[in-house]
Amino acid sequence: MINRRSRMVTFRLSYEEYEQYSAACPAAGVRSMSELARAAMQQFVAVRIASPPVDAQLRELRQQVQVLSTEVQRIGQELEVQSANNGGARVNKLSLASR
């Protein structure tokens, strides 16, 4: 079955944009500017659907930073305890074992 296209989208381009996109058609393997625009929009939508939103990525990064911050604090406290147990002497060995 042929996918009939009955809807039209119109937008304006500068002369330079038109020339640039016209030259890109053969390189992109499309026959017309319409096919190029359609392919670009399909790719844009597919990428937006496939990748998590920026706010979700930011939330994940904040969680990772919090975990790292907690671990740095734990190591600092361990160093303080070891230093106190050694009478302030330099600590040569540090346990980096997980909690």
ZIURBEL-V440344 format. One record per backbone hydrogen bond with DSSP energy under -1.0 kcal/mol. NH is the residue of the N-H (numbers start at 1). CO is the residue of the C=O. If there is no record, write none. Layout:
# ZIURBEL-V440344
<<NH	CO> <NH	CO>>
This chain:
# ZIURBEL-V440344
<<4	2> <18	14> <19	15> <20	16> <21	17> <22	18> <23	19> <24	20> <25	21> <28	24> <30	25> <36	32> <37	33> <38	34> <39	35> <40	36> <41	37> <42	38> <43	39> <44	40> <45	41> <46	42> <47	43> <48	44> <49	45> <50	46> <51	47> <57	53> <58	54> <59	55> <60	56> <61	57> <62	58> <63	59> <64	60> <65	61> <66	62> <67	63> <68	64> <69	65> <70	66> <71	67> <72	68> <73	69> <74	70> <75	71> <76	72> <77	73> <78	74> <79	75> <80	76> <81	77> <82	78> <83	79> <84	80> <85	81> <86	82> <87	84> <88	83> <89	86>>
